[in-house]
Amino acid sequence: MFYYNRAGIAKEAQYSGVAWEDDLSSDGPGQQSDCHYFFDQENEDLVRDLSGGWYDAGVRGLAGCQKNALDICW
C-alpha cells in the first residue's frame, strides 16, 4: 500500500501492477528538486531539494498552516 503513495519516483509495473504504473511527476524547474522559499523566491541560497517522500491525503490541510510548513522545510 505505501508504495503507491511514494512521491518522486516512477512506479514500475513489476512492483505496482500495470493498473498503477506511472512516470516520475512533479520534477522540473520550480518543483520538488528546485524549491524556492516562498517569502524570498529570488534568494538562490534558500533553494532546497524537497524531492521524495510520500503523498498524503492530508495535503489539503496544509493550506491553513503553510507558513509553519515552510519554516520546517527551511
Steps between C-alpha positions, in 0.01 A plus 500: 500500500771753591678449168211667315530813714871556440588834344792574272528159333349328200282205597613204292246237397710218645448652848172686472307297245407622154195692623709717736809554285595865445795724414695734724297817554551841657873509431606800298589867540325645804378161617618236745875510435508878443286649778534868580408651834156657453580823685838559326475330160797680343747385767691208344657418838158385620429258212438146634458153356177376657452203270395163627271425788135400490173629363250543779127556505564771760667733249182706472538591867835663425334816371418613853855459627715563194729751676578244772560228243735728304693581816551129566643448149737795525 
